[in-house]
Amino acid sequence: MKATRPLILAAMAVAFSSGCASVNWSAPVQPPRGLLYTHYRAPLTAEIAGVPTGGKTGTASTLYVRDILVTGQGLAWDDASIEKAAREAGIKTVHYADYEILEVLGIFGEFTVRVHGE
């Protein structure tokens, strides 16, 4: 029984972490992240030439926490979609969108999508 205990624990660890994947942030512009504190804002598209500015602005955010000691995995909640940001501000036509990341110690973070349009 003692010989199978590590095998059972290893199988459980694999089973509980098999659906997890690291997040690969991909955007046209992404500055490097800081070790203690990160806060930046960047466009979701690099091609905004001729796009109207002004009008309404809507935001949608998601919060997340990361377990850096045991699993390295994170837990995020809420909806940070362009659709939600536009709906919250009553925007019918989206001209462009950008995002903002705030992260503290790699443990706590907030991801915000900001939508601009009419």
C-alpha positions, 0 to 999 in steps of 0.5 A, a space after each residue: 500500500 505504501 508503494 502505491 501511495 506516491 503513484 496515486 498522488 501523482 495520478 491525482 496531480 495530473 488529473 487535477 491539472 490536465 485542463 490547465 494551460 498557461 495564458 499566452 497573451 498575444 497583442 500587437 504591442 506588449 511591453 515586458 512585465 515587471 517583477 513587482 508591479 506591472 501596469 500598461 495600456 496597449 491597443 488590441 489592433 495596430 491598424 487604426 489609421 482613419 478610425 474616428 476618435 471620440 464618442 462613447 467609451 465602455 470598459 469590461 474587466 476580469 480579475 485574477 489571482 495566481 498560485 505561484 507557490 504550488 501549481 503556478 496556475 491562476 483563477 480568473 473571473 468575470 467577463 472582459 469581452 469587447 461585447 460586454 464593454 460595448 453593451 455596458 456603454 450602449 455602443 452600437 458601432 465599435 471603432 477600436 479597442 484597447 486593453 489595460 493590464 495591472 499586475 502586482 507581484 505576479 499574484 493578483 491582476 486585473 485585465 480591462 478591455 476598453 471599447 471606443 465607438 458610437 
